[in-house]
Amino acid sequence: MRTTLTTSIRALLTATALLAGTAYGAEIESGHYWPDDAQLVISISMQFEATAQDPSDPGPFPQQEAGYPDTVAPTWYQYGMNEGIPRLLKLWDKHNIKVTSHMVGKAAELNPKLAKMVAEKGHEISGHGQNWTPQYSMTPEEERASYIHSADVLEKITGQRPQGFNAFWMRHSEQTLTILQSLGFVYHIDDLSRDEPSFTPVNGKPFVVVPYTFRNNDIVRYGGSSAMTAKAYLQELKDEFDVLYEEGKSQRRMMSISAHDRLAGSPARVKALDDFIRYAKSHPKVKFMRKIDIAKWTLKQQDVPTNPERVF
C-alpha cells in the first residue's frame, strides 16, 4: 500500500512538473543530464555573415547621406572574413572544441574557401538564410525557396547540409518552423526562454529548441549604450558559468555563447574567449558541444520540457 501510494505521488509530481514546463524526472531521479555525465554543456555559435550585408548597411558608423558611396563600412565587415574567422578557428583548434557556425548562404558564396575550412575542421554548418535580410516579411513561397537555395549552396561549398537554423535577428514568420520541419531541419535556436533544450510541437511532432543567447552575445555586449570591454565581458561569462555550473548538479543546464565574425574575432576579444574557455575547462564535467549534437541527444531523451505550440 505504501509503495503504491509513493508511486502515485511520484507520478502526480512528475505530471505536475511537466505541465509547469519542468522535468521532475530529470532533476530528481536520473542525475544524468548530458553525454559523458557532464554537469554543464557549453555551446558556441560562430556567425559567418559578414560581406553579405546590404550595401547601405553603415555597420558601427553613422548613417551616411544618400547618394554617396560608403568607403569604410565594407572594410569593417571584411575584417570578419580576413581576420575574425581565421583567428577564431585557431582558437577552437587550440582548445580542441567544435562550434556551430550559422552561415549566410551569400557569405559562403563570397568566401568559399573559408566556409569550406570551417566544415573541414569539424564544425557544424547551420542555416542562417541565403541573404542577410529578414525572413519574417517573406511570403511562404519566398521563405521556402530561400531555405532550399541556402541549404543547396552551403552543401555544395562545405559538404554539409544544414539541419539547424538561426533567423535574421532571431525573428521568424508564422510559417518558419513548419517550413523548416518539412525541409528536414531538426532544430532552431531562436528561443530565449530556457537555459536547457526543449521541444516546440510542430504538426504534432517535436521540433528541438537549442536555446540561443542575448546576454552572452558579443553583438549586444560590444555595442550600443551598454557596450562592454573585453575584460568586462570575460567576467560576465565567468559569472554566468559559475551559476549554471552549480545548478547543473541537479538539473540539465546549457550555456550558450555567441561569437560574430567581425566582433569576437578581434585580438582583445579572442583573448577574452581564450581566457574563458581555459576557466571553464579547469572545472570537471564540462563539455563543449555543437548544436546539432545537442539536438540529436535531446531527441533521445524522455524528460525534455515542452513549450506551447506557437500561435500567432
N, C-alpha and C positions, 0 to 999 in steps of 0.2 A: 504493500500500500504506500509506504513512504517512498520507495523507488519510483512508483507510478506518479506520485504527486510531484516529486522532484523533476521528473522528466516533463511533466505537463507545465510546470513553472518555467523550466528552461525553454520549452517550445514557445510559450507565451512571450517570454522576454526576447527571444530571438525574433519572433514575428513583429513585436512592437518596435524593436530596434531597426529592423529592415524598413518598416513603414516610416520611421523617423529619418531614414536616409543613412543609417549607420550599419555597421556589420558586427553585431554582437558576437556571432560565432568566431569571426576572425580575431577580435580583440580578447576574448575570454578563453577560448578553447585551444586554438591551434598553436599560436605563438610562432608560426612560420608564415611570414607575410610575403617574402621575396625569395627568388632563387639564391642558392648558397646560404640560406638563412640570414640574409642581410638585414641589418637593423634600419638602414636608410639607403634609399636609391637616389642617386643624383643623375639628372638627365640634362644635357646641354644642347641647346639649339644654336646652330650657326647659320644665320640668314645669308643667303647668296643671292643678292638682288641688285646691288649697285651696277650702274651703267644701263639698267633697264628703265630708269626713271624717265618721266616726261621731260622733254627738252626745256620746258618752262619752270621746272622744279628748282627753287633757289637754294635748296639744301639749308645750311645753317645761316645763310646770308640774308640781308633784307631783300624783299622782292624788288626787282628792277622795273623801271618804266617799260611799258610795252614797246616793241619795235626795235629794241637794242639787244644785240647778242650778249648772252651771259658768258664771260670768258673764264670765270673761276669756279662756279658751282660744279660743272662737269669734272673738273680736276679733283675736287673733293670726293666725289663719288668714285672716280677712277682709282683713288688711293685704296679703296676697299679691295680691288682686284690686284693692283700692283703690289701692295704691301700687306693689307689686312688679312686676307685669306691665307696667303703663304705663311705669314707669321703665326697665325692660329693653328694651321696644320702642323707646324713644327712643335707647337706647344702640346697638341694632342699626342703627337709621336713621342715627345719627351716623357709623358706620363702614361703612355700605352693605354689611352682611353679612346673610345669611339663615341662620336656625337651624331646628331641628326641635323642634316643640312636642308633647310627649307629653301628650295631653289626655284626662282622665277625662270620660266622657260626661255624668255628672251635673253636674260642674263647669261644662261648657259650657252645659248647660240652665239653670243658676243664673246664669250670666254671659254670655248670648248675644251681646250687643253687643261685649264684649271678645274673646270667642272668634272672632267674625267678623272683628274688626280684625286679629287675628294672621294670619289667612289672607289678608286683603286686602293686607297688607304683603309678601306673597310668601313667608311662612314655611310650612314643611311642617306639616301636621296629622297626627300619628301616633297610633295606638291606645294606650290605657292602661287599657282596661277601662271598663265602664259605671259601676260603683260602685268606690269606693276600698277594696276588700276583696280578700283573696287569691283567686287563680284555682286554685291547686294542689289545693284541697279540694273543688272543684266536680265534679259528675258530668260526663261528656262532653256530655250534653244541655244541662245548665245552662251549661257553658262556651261551647258553640257559640252558644246563644241569646243569651248576654251579648255576644259579639263582634259578632254581627249587629245587635243592638239598638244597641250603641255606635256602630258604623260608620254606621248609618242616622241616628242623632242628630247625629253630627259632620258628616255630609254635608249634612243639612238646614240646620244652623246655619251652617257655614263654607263650604259649596260644595265641599269636598274630602272624598273617601272615603279613609280611611287605608289605606296599603299597608305600613306598618311597625308594630311592636308592642313595648311595654315592659310587662312583667308587674309586678304589685304586689310591690315589693321583689325584683324580678328572678326570682322563683321560679315555674317552670312546673309544670304537671301532666304526666303521662306522655303525654297526647294533645295538648298545646298546639300543637306545631309542625305536626302533621298537620291539625288543625282550621284553623289559620291558612292553611296552604297551600291547603286545599280552598276557602277563602273568598276567595282571590285576593291574600292578603298576600305580599309579596316578601321581606321581611327581618324579623329581630328583633334586639334589642340586648343581650339578657340572657346575655351570654357575656363573661367577663373574661380569656380565655385568650391573647389576642394583642394586639399594637399595630398590626394591619392587618386588613382584612376577610378573611373566609374563607367556606367553604361547609360546611354540615352536610347530609348526604344525608337526604332525606325522601321515602319511596316511590320511591327511585331517581332523584330529581331534586334539584338543588342549591337549598337554601334559604339565603339570604345572612345572614351574621352581620356586622353593622356594630357593632363592639365598643363597649360602654359603659365606664364607669369607676367604680371605687370610691374611687380615690385622689384624682382631680381632681373630687371630688364635694362640693358645699357641704353637703349634709345630713350627711356624715361629718365634714368638716373644721371645720364651725362648731358641732358639737355633741358631747356625750359627754365622756369623760375626756381626749380628745386635742384638745379644742377649740382652734382657731387664731384669731388676729386676722386681719382682712382683709389687713393688710400681710404677715403670715407666709404666708398663702395665695397672695398675689401672687408672693412669692419662690419658693414651691414650683412654681407654674405656670411661671415663667421657667426654673427648673432643669430641669423636665420637658421643656419646649420645647427647651432647648439640646441635650439628649442626643438626642431624637428627630430634631431638625433635622440634626444631624451624621450620624446613622445613615441619614437619608433620602438621602444621597449615593449609597448603594449598595444600598438595599432600600426596599420600599414601607413607609412609616411613616404612621401616623394618630394624632392626638392628640384625645382626647375630653374634653369639659368639661361638667359638669352644673350647671345653674342652676335652683333651685326658686323658685317664685313668692314665697313669704313669707320666704325666706332670702337669695337672691342679689339680691333687689330692694331691699334696704336701702341707704341712701346710701353708707356706707363700702364695702360690698361691690360696689356698682356701680362705684365709683371704682377698686377693685382690678381688676375686669374691664376697665374702660376702659384702665387703665394697661397691663394685659397685652396687650390687643388692639393697642394702639399699639406695644408692644415687638415683638410677632410681625410686624406689618406693616412694621416697619423692616427686616426681612430679606427678601431677594429670594426669589422662587419659593415663597411661602407662599400657600396657597389655603384659604378657608373654604367648606365645602360642607354642604348639607343631607344628611341620611342617605339619603333616597330617591335622591338623585343619585349618592351613593357606591354604593348598592346596584345601581343600573342600570348604572353604569360597570363595577362588579365582574363583573356577569353577562356582559359582553362580553369579559372577559379570559381568557387561556388559562393563566395562571401563578398561580392562586389556591390557597392552601393548603386542603386538605380535611380536616375533622375526622372522627373516627369517628362512625358513626351512633349516635344516642343509644339506650342500652339501660338500662332501669330495673330 
